[in-house]
Amino acid sequence: MAKAELHEAPCFPPIVSRSPCKLILGTAPGVKSLAEQQYYAHPQNSFWRILGRLFNMPVVTYNQRIAVIKKNALALWDVFESCERHGSLDAKIDPATVQMNDFSAFFKKYPKITGVFFNGATAEKEFARRVWPQLPPTVRARLTCRRLPSTSPAHAGMTMEKKIKEWSALLPQARGH
């Protein structure tokens, strides 16, 4: 079996509602997402299906998917501005190639964000290690951070219903809004 080629994974621009209250963070786009130039493009990734169910909105087209973010006071971005990795798994990211997004500027631009939700453990770990210590104390004081179960097809050990229940933290009545 041939080893997957190391490739660059630059992040996409954030998708941001007019006045976001909650930020969803992944790690970096996978191979399929890079090819399609869309967040969570892999057909087995449950991210858009979960958001569609939570907000009772269609998520068939990418424009419909973007609308879920924009109409529900959300923002979607990645922790890494860029990295290199073999394939799509976060475990295959070369740590020496990681560049971080500018979260100080992001949180300054969007001061109503009070909740940060991580799509899986790697996004949470890297944010805590590389971003959190650099944020101004006033920003850290307003943020509540929470890891949600990964929507990746590699994280198949949890049922869809259980993932939806966990991801319901994004709903307006949930804390962090």
Backbone torsions as a table, in degrees:
resi	resn	phi	psi	omega
1	MET	NA	128.6	-178.4
2	ALA	-74.4	143.7	177.6
3	LYS	-74.9	137.0	179.2
4	ALA	-62.4	140.4	-179.3
5	GLU	-73.5	139.8	175.7
6	LEU	-68.2	128.5	-179.7
7	HIS	-135.0	155.2	177.9
8	GLU	-78.4	140.4	177.3
9	ALA	-124.3	82.4	176.7
10	PRO	-76.2	145.4	-179.1
11	CYS	-79.4	163.6	176.4
12	PHE	-89.1	161.7	171.9
13	PRO	-61.1	150.3	179.1
14	PRO	-65.8	150.8	169.5
15	ILE	-100.6	121.7	-170.8
16	VAL	-135.4	131.4	173.2
17	SER	-70.9	171.3	-177.9
18	ARG	-59.0	-40.6	-177.9
19	SER	-140.4	76.0	-173.6
20	PRO	-70.3	143.5	175.2
21	CYS	-109.2	-25.2	-176.0
22	LYS	-131.3	138.2	179.6
23	LEU	-114.0	127.5	175.1
24	ILE	-102.4	127.3	-178.6
25	LEU	-121.4	125.8	167.3
26	GLY	-96.7	-171.6	-179.4
27	THR	-93.3	-62.0	-179.4
28	ALA	-164.0	154.8	-179.2
29	PRO	-64.8	143.1	174.4
30	GLY	-82.9	178.3	-176.9
31	VAL	-57.6	-48.1	-178.9
32	LYS	-64.7	-41.5	178.3
33	SER	-62.9	-41.6	178.2
34	LEU	-63.4	-42.3	180.0
35	ALA	-63.7	-38.9	-178.4
36	GLU	-88.6	-14.2	-174.6
37	GLN	56.9	46.7	-179.8
38	GLN	-143.1	140.1	172.7
39	TYR	-61.3	136.8	172.9
40	TYR	50.4	53.3	-176.4
41	ALA	-82.5	-17.8	-178.8
42	HIS	-61.8	127.3	-174.6
43	PRO	-61.7	-23.8	178.8
44	GLN	-89.3	-6.0	176.3
45	ASN	-73.8	131.5	-173.6
46	SER	-91.6	5.1	-174.9
47	PHE	-53.1	-55.1	-175.1
48	TRP	-70.4	-35.4	177.2
49	ARG	-63.1	-40.9	178.8
50	ILE	-63.7	-48.9	-179.7
51	LEU	-63.7	-38.9	177.1
52	GLY	-59.3	-43.4	178.5
53	ARG	-66.7	-45.4	-177.4
54	LEU	-60.9	-42.9	-174.2
55	PHE	-102.3	6.0	177.7
56	ASN	51.7	51.7	-179.3
57	MET	-131.5	149.9	177.3
58	PRO	-70.6	146.1	-179.8
59	VAL	-136.0	34.1	-177.9
60	VAL	-74.4	-48.8	-179.3
61	THR	-96.9	161.5	179.4
62	TYR	-66.3	-34.2	176.5
63	ASN	-62.8	-38.1	176.1
64	GLN	-65.6	-37.5	179.5
65	ARG	-65.2	-45.1	177.7
66	ILE	-60.7	-38.3	-179.5
67	ALA	-61.4	-34.5	177.7
68	VAL	-60.2	-42.7	179.1
69	ILE	-66.9	-50.0	-172.8
70	LYS	-70.2	-27.7	-177.5
71	LYS	-92.8	0.9	-174.9
72	ASN	-128.5	30.7	175.4
73	ALA	55.1	38.8	-178.7
74	LEU	-113.6	164.7	169.0
75	ALA	-136.8	147.2	-179.4
76	LEU	-130.9	129.5	-178.9
77	TRP	-156.9	-177.4	175.5
78	ASP	-120.2	152.2	177.8
79	VAL	-67.3	-43.1	-177.3
80	PHE	-88.9	131.9	170.7
81	GLU	-70.5	-38.2	174.9
82	SER	-162.4	160.0	175.2
83	CYS	-163.9	172.8	172.3
84	GLU	-121.7	143.7	178.6
85	ARG	-157.7	165.5	173.2
86	HIS	-93.8	118.8	178.4
87	GLY	72.6	-148.2	-173.9
88	SER	-115.1	-10.2	-176.3
89	LEU	-74.1	138.2	177.5
90	ASP	-59.6	-31.4	-179.8
91	ALA	-64.4	-17.1	-177.9
92	LYS	-97.5	9.3	178.0
93	ILE	-74.1	134.4	175.5
94	ASP	-82.4	108.3	-175.1
95	PRO	-57.7	-27.9	-178.6
96	ALA	-69.8	-15.3	-175.8
97	THR	-101.2	-1.7	-173.3
98	VAL	-71.2	130.7	169.6
99	GLN	-121.6	136.7	-175.4
100	MET	-94.2	149.1	171.8
101	ASN	-71.5	159.7	-177.5
102	ASP	-88.3	88.4	-177.0
103	PHE	-76.9	-28.5	176.8
104	SER	-59.7	-46.6	178.4
105	ALA	-66.4	-40.0	-178.6
106	PHE	-62.1	-49.3	-178.8
107	PHE	-69.2	-27.6	175.2
108	LYS	-69.0	-40.0	-179.6
109	LYS	-70.1	-31.4	-176.8
110	TYR	-122.5	75.5	-173.3
111	PRO	-72.1	-9.7	179.3
112	LYS	-85.9	-6.7	178.1
113	ILE	-69.9	121.1	178.2
114	THR	-120.7	-14.4	-179.7
115	GLY	-122.1	133.0	175.1
116	VAL	-119.5	124.5	-176.2
117	PHE	-121.0	125.1	-175.1
118	PHE	-98.8	131.2	175.9
119	ASN	-85.7	77.9	177.5
120	GLY	105.1	171.3	-171.8
121	ALA	-72.6	-37.0	-176.1
122	THR	-66.4	-42.9	178.2
123	ALA	-59.8	-44.2	179.5
124	GLU	-62.9	-47.4	-177.4
125	LYS	-61.6	-46.3	-177.6
126	GLU	-69.6	-36.4	176.3
127	PHE	-63.7	-46.8	-179.1
128	ALA	-61.9	-37.8	-175.4
129	ARG	-82.5	-42.0	-170.1
130	ARG	-105.8	-21.2	-174.9
131	VAL	-108.8	-53.0	-173.4
132	TRP	-49.1	-48.3	-178.0
133	PRO	-64.1	-21.4	-178.2
134	GLN	-89.3	-12.4	-177.8
135	LEU	-74.7	144.9	175.2
136	PRO	-60.3	146.1	-179.8
137	PRO	-55.5	-33.0	179.6
138	THR	-66.3	-34.4	177.5
139	VAL	-72.5	-46.4	179.8
140	ARG	-58.7	-36.7	-178.0
141	ALA	-65.0	-29.0	-176.9
142	ARG	-90.9	-12.6	-173.2
143	LEU	-94.7	137.0	168.0
144	THR	-113.1	126.7	-177.5
145	CYS	-111.9	142.2	-179.4
146	ARG	-150.2	132.7	173.9
147	ARG	-85.4	134.1	174.6
148	LEU	-109.3	159.7	179.7
149	PRO	-62.8	138.8	179.6
150	SER	-59.3	139.8	176.8
151	THR	-91.7	1.4	-179.5
152	SER	-62.4	145.9	175.1
153	PRO	-63.8	-18.1	177.1
154	ALA	-72.1	-17.6	179.8
155	HIS	-103.3	69.2	-174.6
156	ALA	-96.0	5.5	-176.3
157	GLY	-78.6	-1.4	-179.1
158	MET	-122.8	139.4	179.7
159	THR	-68.5	158.5	177.3
160	MET	-60.7	-41.9	-179.0
161	GLU	-62.9	-39.4	178.4
162	LYS	-66.9	-41.3	177.6
163	LYS	-62.0	-44.1	179.5
164	ILE	-60.2	-42.6	179.1
165	LYS	-60.0	-44.9	179.5
166	GLU	-65.7	-43.1	-178.4
167	TRP	-71.7	-10.9	177.8
168	SER	-64.1	-8.6	173.3
169	ALA	-59.5	-17.5	178.9
170	LEU	-79.7	-16.2	-176.5
171	LEU	-65.7	150.5	-174.8
172	PRO	-54.6	-37.1	-178.0
173	GLN	-76.6	-10.6	179.2
174	ALA	-75.1	154.4	179.7
175	ARG	-61.8	152.2	-179.2
176	GLY	96.5	8.2	178.2
177	HIS	-115.2	NA	NA
